[in-house]
Amino acid sequence: MGPHPAGSYEIWVPDTSFSDVFFYLASNRGDLSVLVHPLSREQRRDHEFRNAWMGAPWPLYLDGLPDKDDVVQKQYAVLGLGWSTPKDEEVTLDERRKRGARVEELLRQDPQAAPAPSD
């Protein structure tokens, strides 16, 4: 949850897909509020000043966020993804689609998983 006062869902979007995902979220968020912010070594600044809200903004608990991190962490180290992944190691859009399809197949087989949205 981090600085967020309610349960939330996080997605990481590489810059090559950002405009498409931003448009999708803006068009399909319904009544949900969506906070969009970069991920840098300055987490507090990212959440407080470098953000965009779609819908009603929520208060954030910023006191627990570091002003500046010394170590850059990958957000999804197991998948080799995250803002700190070097450009030459970035996963292609085609590979992300293949990985996403594998995850969707696993979720379809899980009776407790929520169904994926249909087009």
Buried (B, 14 or more C-beta within 10 A) or exposed (E): EEBBEEEBEEEBBBEEEEEEBBEEBEEEEEEEEBBBBBBBBBBBBBBBEEBEEBBEEEEBEBEEBEEEEEEEEBEEEEBEBBBBBEEEEBBEEEEBEEEEEEEEEEEEEEEEEEEEEEE
